[in-house]
C-alpha cells in the first residue's frame, strides 16, 4: 500500500527506529569513567566474611573488590551473600572472603563506552563489572544501577526538551525558511 503523505512516512520511520538520537549518542560516546564517581571498595583475600559484609554495610556498597598484592583477585557482591552464604552453616568470623568471592572477574577498561558495558551486563547477567586502567589495576566498579541512573538523567533531559504538544513534529524542517 503506497504511503499518501510525508507525515505518515515519518511516523512509520519513527516507529521502526524509536529512541532519541541523544540517548543513542550517549550510549555510544560516553566512557564508563564519566558514569562512575566512587573509587572501588577493596579488601584482601584474607579479610573475613564478617568484616567484608560489615564494610559493605558501613559504606553502603553492593560489592567489594578483592586485591591480592595490589592485583585484582576477585569480586564479592550482594548476590554472593545470597547465593553462597545465606542459609549455610559458615563461621563468618573466621571464613575468608576468598572462599566466597568470584575469582578472576571479567573487567572492562575505564574508557569503554556505556553501550558496550550495558550489553555485557545484560548478556552475561552481571550487576557489577570492575574497571581497570592500562596496567590492569582496578580504578572503579560500574554497576547496573550506575548505568540506569545515567540513562535516566539523559532521558529526563530529553523529556524536558520535548514540545508541549505531543502531536507536534519535533524535527520537521520548514522549506524555504
Buried (B, 14 or more C-beta within 10 A) or exposed (E): EEEEEEEEEBEEEEEEEEEBEEBEEBBEEBBBBBBBEEEBBBBBBEBBBBBBBEBBEEEEBBBBBBBEEEEBBBBBBBBBBEEBBEEEEBEBEEBBBBEBBBEEBEBBBBEBBBBBBBEBBEEEEBBBBBBBEEEEEBBBBBBBEBBEEBBEEBBEEBEEEEEEEEEEEEEEEEEEE
